[in-house]
Amino acid sequence: MFFSKKKFKLASMIACGILASALFTGCGGGEQGSSGGGGEKAAGDEIVIGANFELTGNHAQYGANANNGLKLAIKEANDAGGVKGKKIKIVEADSKSEAAESVNAATKLISDDKVIAIIGPAVTANVIAESQIATDNEIPVIGPAATNPDVTVENGQVKPYIFRACFIDPQQSEVMAQFAAKDLNAKTAVLYLDSSSDYSKSLGKIFKEKFEADGGKVVMEEAFLAKDQDFKAALTKIQTANADVIFVPAYYEEVGKIIKQARELGITAAILGTDGWDDSKVIDIAGKDALNNTYFCTHYFDGDAEVQDFINAYKKEYNNDPNVFAALGYDAGKMLINAIERDGSDSKKIRDNIESIKDLQVGTGKITMDAATHNPIKGIVVIETKDGVRSLRTKIAPEG
């Protein structure tokens, strides 16, 4: 979720240059091998993995929740005796919600802490930034919630050591465009996008393409900025379009305020969104009544039987409901544990085992890894909210 490829590559290249002397043979490669990334740690008393998350900065809420999900998965494995008699140790590093700091954190985890794999960061920009360092040192990375396609594939080639635990942006935009056209019989739509977020802009672009391919028409596009508080001027313009649906692919803080203010202005159209909505706080912000006739797609429905073990375990551990970042952090942890269990004695074998995951039960359901793209094959759900209660509107089976 977030940001453009060009910005990421620039930040990563700059950071790599600065940090070259700190890493074994630098960003450009050289004779490294998996032992340089801590492969030998799996042969000791502990299996050492890295958690590179946004623990401070603008995205700290996402990183902290994903980190909590990961820690729960590892705690469960350790409480059950560990992996092949060894306990898993998590070494945490703070990417500080910045691409360059993500490289700093990954460098420390690889060179100083000798981790065998890295989970995180949470957002796309920071995963892409660390990907070259990890690849050069043959350290597998699982990005829990980085939905931009460029995370795992660059110039048509899969990045050999980079994986994700979530579906990608095009999938969720296509799902919501089809839902609008076919389930809601919408003929017209307005896009209301966060212009400071490439996550939002990318989702809007794909929604428009798919919705219009299905016979609909996007009649207006408006924009806001993250952390904005007053949306009524733009919403007043949007109201004049009298569109069937309003697509707002953004995060819950702004989404809650947008929906609340839209309803106060008398806008009754269906409002649609994506996985950035998936936090119970959106109900607190918008109010129960305002959320009637709203829909968003996400990674799981908390009423499904197959996700209850995770939800109950998370509530017991943290005394609150998990959000989507926590769930995906847990999924990434389960993926890594599975890979280590299957003869994950070094980083290269762990990489191979992640790539071959098939029908693995994680927190949000079952997943299979697509070896060609390093994207998990998994289902998508569309959630409807009515009177503050979420219900499953439809479930799209995984492709492949």
C-alpha positions in Angstrom: 0.0 0.0 0.0 1.6 3.3 -1.0 4.0 5.2 -3.4 5.5 5.2 -6.8 8.2 3.0 -8.2 10.5 5.8 -9.3 10.6 7.4 -5.9 11.3 4.0 -4.2 14.1 3.1 -6.6 15.8 6.5 -6.1 15.5 6.3 -2.3 16.9 2.8 -2.3 19.8 3.6 -4.6 20.8 6.6 -2.5 20.5 4.7 0.7 22.5 1.8 -0.8 25.3 4.1 -1.8 25.5 5.6 1.7 25.4 2.3 3.4 27.7 0.3 1.1 30.7 0.4 3.4 28.5 -0.8 6.3 27.5 -3.9 4.4 29.8 -6.8 3.6 30.5 -6.1 0.0 28.0 -3.3 -0.5 24.8 -2.9 -2.5 26.4 -4.0 -5.7 26.9 -7.6 -4.7 30.2 -9.5 -4.6 31.0 -12.8 -2.9 28.4 -13.0 -0.1 26.3 -16.2 -0.1 23.6 -17.0 2.5 26.1 -17.2 5.4 26.5 -13.5 5.0 22.9 -13.0 5.8 22.9 -15.1 8.9 22.2 -18.6 7.5 24.4 -20.1 10.1 22.0 -18.9 12.9 19.5 -21.7 12.1 22.2 -24.2 13.1 22.6 -22.8 16.6 20.3 -22.8 19.6 18.0 -20.1 18.1 16.6 -19.2 14.7 17.0 -15.5 14.4 14.6 -13.5 12.1 14.3 -9.8 11.6 11.2 -7.6 12.0 11.7 -4.4 10.0 8.7 -2.3 10.7 7.6 1.3 10.9 7.5 1.6 14.7 7.8 5.4 14.6 6.8 8.1 12.0 3.7 8.6 9.9 3.1 4.9 9.3 3.7 3.7 12.8 0.2 2.5 13.4 0.5 0.2 10.4 3.9 -1.1 11.3 3.1 -1.6 15.0 0.0 -3.7 14.2 1.8 -5.8 11.6 4.6 -6.4 14.1 2.1 -7.5 16.8 0.6 -10.0 14.4 4.1 -11.4 13.6 5.0 -11.6 17.3 1.8 -13.6 18.0 2.6 -16.1 15.2 6.2 -16.6 16.6 4.9 -16.8 20.2 2.5 -19.6 19.2 5.3 -21.5 17.5 7.7 -21.1 20.4 5.0 -22.1 23.0 4.5 -25.2 21.0 8.1 -26.2 21.3 9.6 -24.1 18.6 10.7 -25.3 15.1 12.5 -28.6 15.2 13.4 -28.0 18.9 14.7 -24.5 18.3 13.1 -21.3 19.5 12.6 -18.4 17.0 14.1 -15.1 18.1 12.8 -11.9 16.6 15.2 -8.9 16.3 13.2 -5.7 15.8 14.4 -2.7 13.8 12.6 0.5 13.2 12.3 1.8 9.6 10.9 5.1 11.0 8.4 5.2 8.2 11.1 6.2 5.7 12.5 4.4 2.7 16.1 5.2 3.5 15.7 4.2 7.1 14.2 0.9 5.9 17.5 0.2 4.2 19.4 1.2 7.4 17.3 -1.2 9.4 17.6 -4.1 6.9 21.4 -3.5 6.8 21.7 -3.8 10.6 19.5 -6.9 10.7 21.6 -8.6 8.0 25.1 -7.5 8.9 24.9 -7.2 12.7 22.2 -9.5 13.8 22.7 -12.2 11.1 19.0 -12.8 10.6 17.9 -15.7 8.4 14.9 -13.8 7.0 13.1 -10.5 7.3 9.4 -9.8 7.8 8.3 -6.2 6.9 8.1 -3.3 6.5 4.4 -2.8 6.3 4.1 -0.4 3.4 5.2 -0.7 -0.2 7.8 2.1 -0.2 9.8 0.7 2.5 9.7 -2.9 1.3 10.9 -1.9 -2.1 13.7 0.2 -0.6 15.1 -2.7 1.3 14.7 -5.3 -1.5 18.1 -4.8 -3.1 20.0 -5.1 0.1 18.1 -8.3 1.0 18.5 -9.7 -2.5 22.2 -9.0 -2.7 22.6 -10.9 0.6 20.2 -13.7 -0.4 17.9 -13.0 2.6 14.2 -13.7 2.0 11.7 -10.9 2.8 8.0 -11.2 3.2 6.1 -7.9 3.0 2.8 -8.4 5.0 0.8 -5.6 3.4 2.7 -4.1 0.5 0.1 -4.3 -2.3 1.9 -2.5 -5.1 2.8 -5.0 -7.9 6.3 -3.5 -8.1 7.2 -5.0 -4.7 7.8 -8.5 -6.1 8.2 -8.0 -9.9 10.4 -5.4 -11.6 10.6 -5.0 -15.4 8.6 -8.2 -15.9 11.1 -10.3 -13.7 10.2 -11.7 -10.3 12.5 -10.6 -7.5 13.9 -13.9 -6.3 14.0 -13.1 -2.5 11.0 -10.8 -2.1 7.5 -12.1 -1.3 4.2 -10.7 0.0 1.4 -12.0 2.2 -1.4 -9.8 0.6 -3.1 -9.6 -2.7 -2.1 -6.7 -5.0 -3.8 -3.4 -5.9 -5.1 -4.4 -9.3 -7.0 -7.3 -7.8 -8.9 -5.2 -5.3 -9.7 -2.4 -7.8 -11.0 -4.8 -10.3 -13.1 -6.5 -7.7 -14.7 -3.3 -6.6 -15.3 -2.1 -10.1 -17.0 -5.3 -11.0 -19.0 -5.2 -7.7 -20.1 -1.6 -8.5 -21.2 -2.5 -12.1 -22.7 -6.0 -11.5 -23.8 -6.2 -7.9 -24.9 -2.6 -7.4 -25.9 -2.0 -11.1 -24.0 1.3 -11.0 -23.7 3.3 -14.3 -21.8 6.3 -13.0 -19.0 6.8 -10.5 -16.9 9.5 -8.9 -13.3 9.0 -7.8 -12.3 10.7 -4.6 -8.6 10.0 -4.1 -5.7 10.8 -1.7 -3.4 12.7 -4.1 -0.5 12.3 -1.6 -0.7 8.5 -1.8 0.3 6.4 -4.8 -1.7 3.6 -3.3 -4.9 5.6 -3.6 -4.0 7.0 -7.1 -3.1 3.6 -8.5 -6.3 2.0 -7.2 -8.4 4.8 -8.7 -6.7 4.4 -12.1 -7.4 0.7 -12.2 -11.0 1.1 -10.9 -11.7 3.6 -13.7 -10.3 1.4 -16.4 -12.3 -1.7 -15.2 -15.5 0.2 -14.4 -15.6 1.8 -17.8 -14.7 -1.5 -19.5 -17.8 -2.9 -17.9 -20.0 -0.2 -19.4 -19.9 2.4 -16.6 -18.6 6.0 -16.7 -16.5 7.9 -14.2 -18.0 11.3 -14.3 -15.8 13.2 -11.9 -12.5 13.0 -10.1 -11.6 14.9 -6.9 -8.7 14.8 -4.6 -7.7 15.3 -0.9 -4.5 15.0 1.1 -3.7 12.7 3.9 -4.4 14.2 7.3 -7.0 16.6 5.9 -9.9 17.3 8.2 -12.5 19.2 6.2 -13.7 17.5 3.0 -17.0 19.4 2.5 -15.9 21.7 -0.3 -15.0 18.7 -2.5 -17.9 16.7 -1.4 -20.3 19.5 -2.3 -18.9 19.3 -5.9 -19.2 15.5 -5.8 -22.8 15.8 -4.8 -23.6 17.7 -8.0 -22.4 14.7 -10.1 -25.3 12.7 -8.7 -23.3 9.5 -9.3 -24.4 6.0 -8.4 -21.2 5.3 -6.4 -18.3 7.1 -5.0 -15.0 5.2 -4.9 -12.6 6.3 -2.0 -9.5 4.1 -1.9 -7.8 5.5 1.1 -7.1 4.8 4.8 -9.6 4.7 7.6 -8.8 8.0 9.4 -9.7 10.1 6.3 -12.3 7.6 5.1 -14.3 7.9 8.3 -14.3 11.7 8.1 -15.2 11.7 4.4 -18.2 9.4 5.0 -19.4 11.3 8.0 -19.3 14.6 6.2 -20.8 13.2 3.0 -23.8 12.0 4.9 -24.1 15.3 6.7 -24.4 17.0 3.3 -27.1 14.6 2.3 -25.1 12.4 0.0 -26.8 9.0 0.0 -24.9 7.3 -2.8 -23.0 4.0 -2.2 -19.5 4.7 -1.0 -16.9 2.1 -1.9 -13.3 1.4 -0.8 -10.5 -1.1 -0.4 -8.4 -2.7 2.3 -7.3 0.6 3.8 -10.8 0.9 5.3 -10.3 -2.3 7.3 -10.1 -1.0 10.9 -12.9 -0.9 13.4 -12.0 2.8 14.2 -13.7 3.8 11.0 -17.0 3.1 12.7 -16.0 5.3 15.7 -15.0 8.2 13.3 -17.9 8.1 10.8 -20.7 6.9 13.1 -22.9 3.8 12.6 -25.7 5.4 10.5 -23.3 7.1 8.2 -21.7 3.8 7.2 -25.0 2.4 5.8 -24.7 1.7 2.1 -20.8 1.5 2.2 -18.7 -1.4 0.9 -15.1 -2.3 0.9 -12.9 -5.3 -0.1 -10.4 -6.8 2.2 -8.4 -9.9 3.0 -10.8 -11.8 5.3 -14.2 -11.6 7.1 -14.0 -11.8 10.8 -17.2 -13.9 10.9 -15.7 -16.8 8.8 -15.1 -19.9 10.9 -11.5 -20.4 9.5 -10.3 -17.1 11.0 -11.7 -17.5 14.5 -8.6 -19.1 16.0 -6.4 -16.2 14.9 -9.0 -13.5 16.1 -9.4 -15.2 19.5 -5.7 -15.6 20.0 -5.0 -12.0 19.1 -7.7 -10.7 21.4 -6.3 -12.8 24.2 -2.8 -11.6 23.6 -3.5 -7.9 23.1 -7.0 -7.3 24.5 -8.3 -5.7 21.3 -9.5 -6.7 17.9 -7.0 -7.2 15.2 -7.0 -5.0 12.1 -5.9 -6.0 8.6 -2.3 -5.1 9.3 -2.2 -7.3 12.3 -3.8 -10.1 10.4 -1.3 -9.8 7.5 1.7 -9.6 9.9 0.4 -12.9 11.4 0.1 -14.4 8.0 3.6 -13.5 7.1 4.8 -15.0 10.3 3.0 -18.3 9.6 4.4 -18.4 6.1 8.0 -18.0 7.4 7.4 -20.6 10.2 6.2 -23.1 7.6 9.2 -22.4 5.4 11.6 -22.9 8.3 9.8 -26.1 9.3 10.3 -27.6 5.8 14.1 -27.9 6.1 14.7 -24.2 6.5 18.3 -24.7 7.6 19.6 -21.7 5.6 18.2 -18.6 3.8 18.3 -20.1 0.3 16.2 -23.1 1.4 13.8 -20.8 3.2 13.4 -18.8 0.0 12.7 -22.0 -1.9 10.2 -23.1 0.7 8.3 -19.8 0.7 8.0 -20.0 -3.1 6.5 -23.5 -2.9 3.9 -22.8 -0.2 0.6 -24.6 -1.1 -2.7 -24.6 0.7 -1.2 -23.2 3.9 -3.7 -22.2 6.6 -2.8 -18.7 7.9 -4.8 -16.2 9.9 -6.9 -14.9 7.0 -7.5 -18.3 5.3 -5.6 -20.6 3.0 -2.9 -19.4 0.6 -0.8 -20.8 -2.1 2.3 -18.9 -3.4 2.4 -18.1 -7.1 6.1 -18.9 -7.9 6.0 -16.7 -11.1 5.0 -13.5 -9.2 5.7 -14.2 -5.5 2.1 -13.1 -4.8 -0.1 -15.3 -2.7 -3.2 -16.8 -4.4 -6.0 -16.1 -1.9 -9.6 -15.0 -1.8 -11.0 -11.5 -1.5 -14.1 -10.5 0.5 -16.4 -7.6 0.0 -17.8 -6.3 3.3 -21.0 -4.3 3.8 -21.6 -2.2 6.9 -25.2 -1.6 8.2 -26.0 0.1 11.5 -22.4 -0.3 12.5 -22.3 -4.0 11.9 -20.2 -5.5 9.2 -21.4 -8.5 7.2 -20.0 -10.5 4.3 -21.6 -9.3 1.0 -19.7 -11.5 -1.3 -16.5 -13.6 -1.4 -14.4 -14.0 -4.5 -12.5 -17.3 -4.7 -8.8 -17.2 -5.3 -7.6 -17.4 -8.9 -5.2 -20.1 -10.0 
